[in-house]
Amino acid sequence: MAGEPETYCLERGVQIPLSLMNDVSTKTALVGDPVYLRTTFPVVSEGRMAIPPGSCWTGTIIEVRRAKRGQRRGELHVRFDT
């Protein structure tokens, strides 16, 4: 039917380049904090654009591992919600 959005199924492992829209740091982040992202490039599936650049994504921080002494990196784990 006209007006209904087309459905695309992306293969597992497809990389979607995202850019953070808000500042996030392992020093201050807490589990449950929101994360806002935007696609930086289009994602193509079956020769057609499935996700246009500039699409907004939201997520939630589900785990924070702060950097300890002698370590250079902390980790944030994010669940994508929309």
N, CA, C and O atoms as a MOPAC input file, in Angstrom:
PM7 MOZYME 1SCF
protein

 N      0.83200 1    -1.18100 1     0.00000 1
 C      0.00000 1     0.00000 1     0.00000 1
 C      0.87300 1     1.23900 1     0.00000 1
 O      1.95600 1     1.25700 1     0.58500 1
 N      0.39200 1     2.25500 1    -0.65500 1
 C      1.12200 1     3.51100 1    -0.68000 1
 C      1.07500 1     4.14500 1     0.70200 1
 O      0.06200 1     4.05100 1     1.39500 1
 N      2.14300 1     4.77900 1     1.10000 1
 C      2.20800 1     5.45400 1     2.38900 1
 C      2.76800 1     4.61000 1     3.50700 1
 O      3.16100 1     5.15400 1     4.54000 1
 N      2.82000 1     3.29100 1     3.34200 1
 C      3.40800 1     2.45400 1     4.38000 1
 C      4.91000 1     2.40300 1     4.18400 1
 O      5.38100 1     2.26400 1     3.05500 1
 N      5.68500 1     2.51500 1     5.28000 1
 C      7.13500 1     2.46000 1     5.13700 1
 C      7.60700 1     1.08000 1     4.69900 1
 O      7.03000 1     0.06000 1     5.07600 1
 N      8.66100 1     1.06800 1     3.89800 1
 C      9.23900 1    -0.20600 1     3.48600 1
 C     10.02800 1    -0.79300 1     4.64400 1
 O     10.57000 1    -0.05900 1     5.46900 1
 N     10.09100 1    -2.11100 1     4.70300 1
 C     10.83400 1    -2.79400 1     5.75200 1
 C     12.12000 1    -3.35800 1     5.16500 1
 O     12.10600 1    -4.00500 1     4.11800 1
 N     13.22800 1    -3.11000 1     5.84700 1
 C     14.52700 1    -3.64100 1     5.43700 1
 C     15.07800 1    -4.47800 1     6.56700 1
 O     14.89100 1    -4.15300 1     7.74000 1
 N     15.74400 1    -5.53600 1     6.22400 1
 C     16.40500 1    -6.37800 1     7.21000 1
 C     17.89600 1    -6.31600 1     6.93200 1
 O     18.36100 1    -6.78100 1     5.89200 1
 N     18.64500 1    -5.74000 1     7.86400 1
 C     20.09500 1    -5.64400 1     7.70900 1
 C     20.73500 1    -6.94200 1     8.18500 1
 O     20.27800 1    -7.56500 1     9.14300 1
 N     21.79100 1    -7.33000 1     7.50100 1
 C     22.51600 1    -8.53100 1     7.90000 1
 C     23.19600 1    -8.30400 1     9.24200 1
 O     23.57800 1    -7.18200 1     9.57500 1
 N     23.34000 1    -9.36000 1     9.99500 1
 C     24.04200 1    -9.29000 1    11.26900 1
 C     25.47200 1    -8.81500 1    11.01700 1
 O     26.11800 1    -9.25000 1    10.06300 1
 N     25.95000 1    -7.94000 1    11.85800 1
 C     27.32100 1    -7.46100 1    11.76300 1
 C     27.49100 1    -6.20600 1    10.92600 1
 O     28.60400 1    -5.69400 1    10.80600 1
 N     26.40200 1    -5.69800 1    10.33900 1
 C     26.49600 1    -4.45600 1     9.56200 1
 C     26.88500 1    -3.33400 1    10.50800 1
 O     26.28100 1    -3.16500 1    11.56700 1
 N     27.89100 1    -2.57400 1    10.12200 1
 C     28.34300 1    -1.46200 1    10.94700 1
 C     27.56900 1    -0.21300 1    10.58000 1
 O     27.42800 1     0.12500 1     9.40500 1
 N     27.06900 1     0.46900 1    11.60100 1
 C     26.31900 1     1.69900 1    11.41200 1
 C     27.12400 1     2.81600 1    12.06700 1
 O     27.19400 1     2.88900 1    13.29400 1
 N     27.73800 1     3.69300 1    11.25600 1
 C     28.55800 1     4.76900 1    11.84200 1
 C     27.67800 1     5.80000 1    12.54100 1
 O     26.79600 1     6.40200 1    11.92900 1
 N     27.93300 1     5.99200 1    13.83700 1
 C     27.14700 1     6.91400 1    14.65300 1
 C     28.05700 1     7.95600 1    15.28800 1
 O     29.22900 1     7.69700 1    15.55900 1
 N     27.50000 1     9.12200 1    15.51500 1
 C     28.21700 1    10.20900 1    16.17100 1
 C     27.43600 1    10.60900 1    17.42100 1
 O     26.21800 1    10.77700 1    17.37000 1
 N     28.13800 1    10.75900 1    18.53900 1
 C     27.48500 1    11.15900 1    19.78600 1
 C     27.01600 1    12.60400 1    19.69300 1
 O     27.72900 1    13.46500 1    19.17800 1
 N     25.81400 1    12.86300 1    20.19500 1
 C     25.27800 1    14.21700 1    20.20600 1
 C     25.42700 1    14.85700 1    21.58900 1
 O     25.34800 1    16.08000 1    21.70700 1
 N     25.63800 1    14.06100 1    22.62800 1
 C     25.84400 1    14.59800 1    23.97300 1
 C     27.17200 1    14.08800 1    24.51100 1
 O     27.67200 1    13.04700 1    24.08600 1
 N     27.73200 1    14.83500 1    25.45100 1
 C     29.00000 1    14.43600 1    26.05200 1
 C     28.77100 1    13.26300 1    27.00000 1
 O     27.83100 1    13.25600 1    27.79400 1
 N     29.65100 1    12.27600 1    26.89500 1
 C     29.57600 1    11.10700 1    27.75700 1
 C     30.98500 1    10.81200 1    28.24800 1
 O     31.93100 1    10.80100 1    27.46100 1
 N     31.12400 1    10.57500 1    29.53800 1
 C     32.43300 1    10.28600 1    30.12600 1
 C     32.29400 1     9.17600 1    31.14900 1
 O     31.31400 1     9.12800 1    31.89300 1
 N     33.27100 1     8.28500 1    31.18900 1
 C     33.23200 1     7.22200 1    32.19300 1
 C     33.41500 1     7.79100 1    33.60100 1
 O     33.09100 1     7.12400 1    34.58300 1
 N     33.92800 1     9.01100 1    33.70500 1
 C     34.11700 1     9.62600 1    35.02600 1
 C     32.78800 1    10.04400 1    35.64400 1
 O     32.62800 1     9.99400 1    36.86300 1
 N     31.83400 1    10.45500 1    34.81000 1
 C     30.59200 1    11.00300 1    35.34700 1
 C     29.34500 1    10.20200 1    34.97700 1
 O     28.28600 1    10.42800 1    35.56200 1
 N     29.43700 1     9.28700 1    34.03600 1
 C     28.26700 1     8.55300 1    33.55600 1
 C     27.73700 1     7.59100 1    34.61800 1
 O     28.49500 1     7.00800 1    35.39400 1
 N     26.43100 1     7.44800 1    34.62600 1
 C     25.76200 1     6.51900 1    35.53800 1
 C     24.88100 1     5.57400 1    34.73000 1
 O     24.38800 1     5.93100 1    33.66000 1
 N     24.69000 1     4.37000 1    35.25100 1
 C     23.77500 1     3.42800 1    34.60100 1
 C     22.40300 1     4.08500 1    34.53900 1
 O     21.92000 1     4.63400 1    35.52900 1
 N     21.78000 1     4.02400 1    33.36500 1
 C     20.46900 1     4.62600 1    33.16700 1
 C     20.51600 1     5.97600 1    32.47700 1
 O     19.48000 1     6.48100 1    32.04500 1
 N     21.71400 1     6.57900 1    32.36200 1
 C     21.84100 1     7.86200 1    31.66800 1
 C     21.50500 1     7.68600 1    30.18900 1
 O     21.85000 1     6.66600 1    29.59300 1
 N     20.83100 1     8.67900 1    29.59000 1
 C     20.51600 1     8.59400 1    28.16300 1
 C     21.71300 1     8.97000 1    27.29600 1
 O     22.58600 1     9.73400 1    27.70800 1
 N     21.73200 1     8.41800 1    26.09300 1
 C     22.75500 1     8.72400 1    25.10000 1
 C     22.01900 1     9.06000 1    23.81000 1
 O     21.08700 1     8.35800 1    23.41600 1
 N     22.44300 1    10.14200 1    23.15200 1
 C     21.82200 1    10.56500 1    21.90100 1
 C     22.85600 1    10.50700 1    20.79300 1
 O     23.96000 1    11.03400 1    20.93400 1
 N     22.49200 1     9.85900 1    19.68100 1
 C     23.42100 1     9.67000 1    18.57000 1
 C     22.73400 1    10.01400 1    17.25200 1
 O     21.51100 1    10.13300 1    17.17600 1
 N     23.56300 1    10.17200 1    16.21000 1
 C     23.05200 1    10.46100 1    14.87500 1
 C     23.91100 1     9.70400 1    13.86800 1
 O     25.12800 1     9.61700 1    14.03500 1
 N     23.28900 1     9.15500 1    12.82300 1
 C     24.05800 1     8.45900 1    11.79200 1
 C     24.87400 1     9.47300 1    11.00400 1
 O     24.40400 1    10.57000 1    10.70300 1
 N     26.10300 1     9.08900 1    10.67600 1
 C     26.98800 1     9.99700 1     9.94500 1
 C     27.03400 1     9.69500 1     8.45700 1
 O     27.39900 1    10.56300 1     7.66400 1
 N     26.67200 1     8.48600 1     8.06600 1
 C     26.66400 1     8.07600 1     6.67000 1
 C     25.41400 1     7.23700 1     6.42000 1
 O     24.87200 1     6.65300 1     7.35900 1
 N     24.94900 1     7.16600 1     5.18500 1
 C     23.79400 1     6.31300 1     4.90000 1
 C     24.16100 1     4.83400 1     5.01400 1
 O     25.29800 1     4.44600 1     4.74500 1
 N     23.19300 1     4.01800 1     5.41200 1
 C     23.36800 1     2.57300 1     5.45100 1
 C     22.55200 1     1.99900 1     4.30200 1
 O     21.35200 1     2.24900 1     4.19700 1
 N     23.21700 1     1.22000 1     3.43200 1
 C     22.58600 1     0.69200 1     2.23500 1
 C     22.30900 1    -0.79800 1     2.41600 1
 O     23.15500 1    -1.54300 1     2.91000 1
 N     21.10800 1    -1.22200 1     2.00700 1
 C     20.72100 1    -2.61700 1     2.04700 1
 C     20.05600 1    -2.95300 1     0.71600 1
 O     19.13600 1    -2.26100 1     0.28000 1
 N     20.52000 1    -4.00300 1     0.08700 1
 C     19.97100 1    -4.44800 1    -1.18900 1
 C     19.96200 1    -3.32600 1    -2.22900 1
 O     19.03400 1    -3.20500 1    -3.02900 1
 N     21.02200 1    -2.50700 1    -2.19500 1
 C     21.16900 1    -1.44100 1    -3.17300 1
 C     20.30200 1    -0.21700 1    -2.92100 1
 O     20.26100 1     0.69100 1    -3.75200 1
 N     19.61500 1    -0.17700 1    -1.80000 1
 C     18.75400 1     0.96600 1    -1.46800 1
 C     19.12400 1     1.50600 1    -0.10000 1
 O     19.59000 1     0.76400 1     0.76500 1
 N     18.91400 1     2.80900 1     0.09700 1
 C     19.24300 1     3.42300 1     1.37400 1
 C     18.22200 1     2.98800 1     2.42400 1
 O     17.04000 1     3.31900 1     2.33400 1
 N     18.69900 1     2.24200 1     3.42200 1
 C     17.83100 1     1.74700 1     4.48700 1
 C     17.78100 1     2.73300 1     5.65600 1
 O     16.73400 1     2.91800 1     6.27700 1
 N     18.92500 1     3.36400 1     5.95100 1
 C     19.00000 1     4.33500 1     7.03800 1
 C     19.68400 1     5.57800 1     6.48700 1
 O     20.86600 1     5.52400 1     6.14900 1
 N     18.97200 1     6.69700 1     6.38900 1
 C     19.58500 1     7.90400 1     5.83600 1
 C     20.53600 1     8.57100 1     6.83800 1
 O     20.39900 1     8.38900 1     8.04800 1
 N     21.49600 1     9.34100 1     6.32500 1
 C     22.38500 1    10.06800 1     7.23900 1
 C     21.57300 1    11.08500 1     8.03700 1
 O     20.59800 1    11.64700 1     7.53800 1
 N     21.98200 1    11.31000 1     9.26900 1
 C     21.27300 1    12.25300 1    10.12600 1
 C     20.13500 1    11.64100 1    10.91000 1
 O     19.44000 1    12.34700 1    11.64100 1
 N     19.92500 1    10.32000 1    10.77200 1
 C     18.87000 1     9.65300 1    11.53900 1
 C     19.23900 1     9.66500 1    13.01800 1
 O     20.39200 1     9.42800 1    13.37900 1
 N     18.26000 1     9.94000 1    13.86800 1
 C     18.50800 1    10.03600 1    15.30900 1
 C     18.33500 1     8.68400 1    15.98600 1
 O     17.44900 1     7.90500 1    15.63300 1
 N     19.18600 1     8.42200 1    16.95500 1
 C     19.15500 1     7.18800 1    17.73400 1
 C     19.21900 1     7.57800 1    19.20800 1
 O     19.85800 1     8.56700 1    19.57000 1
 N     18.56100 1     6.80400 1    20.04400 1
 C     18.68300 1     7.01100 1    21.48300 1
 C     19.12500 1     5.69900 1    22.12000 1
 O     18.84700 1     4.61200 1    21.61300 1
 N     19.80800 1     5.83200 1    23.22000 1
 C     20.27900 1     4.66200 1    23.94000 1
 C     20.32500 1     4.94500 1    25.42900 1
 O     20.09700 1     6.06800 1    25.87800 1
 N     20.62100 1     3.90800 1    26.17300 1
 C     20.72200 1     4.00600 1    27.62100 1
 C     22.00700 1     3.31800 1    28.05500 1
 O     22.31800 1     2.22100 1    27.59100 1
 N     22.74700 1     3.96000 1    28.94100 1
 C     23.96500 1     3.34300 1    29.47300 1
 C     23.55700 1     2.21900 1    30.41400 1
 O     22.79500 1     2.42900 1    31.35800 1
 N     24.07600 1     1.01600 1    30.14300 1
 C     23.70700 1    -0.13900 1    30.96800 1
 C     24.86600 1    -0.63500 1    31.83400 1
 O     24.66200 1    -1.42300 1    32.75700 1
 N     26.08600 1    -0.17000 1    31.53400 1
 C     27.23300 1    -0.56500 1    32.35900 1
 C     28.34200 1     0.47000 1    32.19500 1
 O     28.60200 1     0.95500 1    31.09400 1
 N     28.98900 1     0.79700 1    33.30900 1
 C     30.10600 1     1.74100 1    33.30000 1
 C     31.29000 1     1.08100 1    33.99100 1
 O     31.17700 1     0.59900 1    35.11800 1
 N     32.41700 1     1.06500 1    33.30500 1
 C     33.66500 1     0.58700 1    33.90900 1
 C     34.65300 1     1.74300 1    33.87100 1
 O     35.16000 1     2.10600 1    32.80900 1
 N     34.91600 1     2.30600 1    35.01200 1
 C     35.82100 1     3.44800 1    35.09200 1
 C     37.27000 1     2.97400 1    34.95500 1
 O     37.61300 1     1.86100 1    35.35200 1
 N     38.09900 1     3.82900 1    34.39200 1
 C     39.52300 1     3.51200 1    34.25800 1
 C     40.15100 1     3.50300 1    35.65300 1
 O     39.89400 1     4.39000 1    36.46700 1
 N     40.96500 1     2.50200 1    35.91200 1
 C     41.65800 1     2.41800 1    37.19800 1
 C     43.07200 1     2.93700 1    37.03600 1
 O     43.53500 1     3.16400 1    35.91800 1
 N     43.73800 1     3.12000 1    38.11900 1
 C     45.11700 1     3.60700 1    38.05400 1
 C     45.95900 1     2.69700 1    37.17400 1
 O     45.90800 1     1.47300 1    37.29400 1
 N     46.72500 1     3.30400 1    36.30200 1
 C     47.57700 1     2.53400 1    35.41200 1
 C     46.88200 1     2.10600 1    34.13600 1
 O     47.53900 1     1.66700 1    33.19200 1
 N     45.56200 1     2.22500 1    34.09100 1
 C     44.82200 1     1.91400 1    32.87400 1
 C     44.47700 1     3.21800 1    32.16700 1
 O     44.23600 1     4.24500 1    32.80000 1
 N     44.45900 1     3.15000 1    30.85400 1
 C     44.17100 1     4.35900 1    30.10300 1
 C     42.71100 1     4.47000 1    29.68700 1
 O     42.25600 1     5.56500 1    29.35600 1
 N     41.96500 1     3.37200 1    29.69500 1
 C     40.61600 1     3.40100 1    29.15000 1
 C     39.57800 1     2.86300 1    30.12000 1
 O     39.80600 1     1.89500 1    30.84600 1
 N     38.44500 1     3.52000 1    30.10500 1
 C     37.27300 1     3.00100 1    30.76900 1
 C     36.36100 1     2.44200 1    29.68200 1
 O     36.69600 1     2.49400 1    28.49900 1
 N     35.21900 1     1.91200 1    30.07700 1
 C     34.27300 1     1.35400 1    29.10900 1
 C     32.86000 1     1.79000 1    29.45200 1
 O     32.49400 1     1.90500 1    30.62200 1
 N     32.07100 1     2.03100 1    28.41000 1
 C     30.64200 1     2.28100 1    28.55200 1
 C     29.91900 1     1.25700 1    27.68600 1
 O     30.29900 1     1.03700 1    26.53600 1
 N     28.89900 1     0.64400 1    28.22000 1
 C     28.08400 1    -0.28200 1    27.43600 1
 C     26.71900 1     0.37900 1    27.26800 1
 O     26.10500 1     0.82500 1    28.23800 1
 N     26.25400 1     0.43300 1    26.01900 1
 C     25.02600 1     1.13400 1    25.68500 1
 C     24.02200 1     0.17300 1    25.06100 1
 O     24.38300 1    -0.65300 1    24.22300 1
 N     22.77100 1     0.28200 1    25.46800 1
 C     21.66300 1    -0.43500 1    24.84100 1
 C     20.95600 1     0.57200 1    23.93800 1
 O     20.57500 1     1.65200 1    24.38800 1
 N     20.78200 1     0.21900 1    22.66600 1
 C     20.08400 1     1.11500 1    21.75100 1
 C     18.58300 1     0.90700 1    21.88900 1
 O     18.08700 1    -0.21600 1    21.79600 1
 N     17.87400 1     1.99500 1    22.11100 1
 C     16.43900 1     1.92400 1    22.35500 1
 C     15.62500 1     2.27400 1    21.09100 1
 O     14.67900 1     1.56200 1    20.75200 1
 N     15.98200 1     3.34400 1    20.41000 1
 C     15.27300 1     3.73500 1    19.18200 1
 C     16.25900 1     4.20800 1    18.15100 1
 O     15.86500 1     4.58200 1    17.04700 1

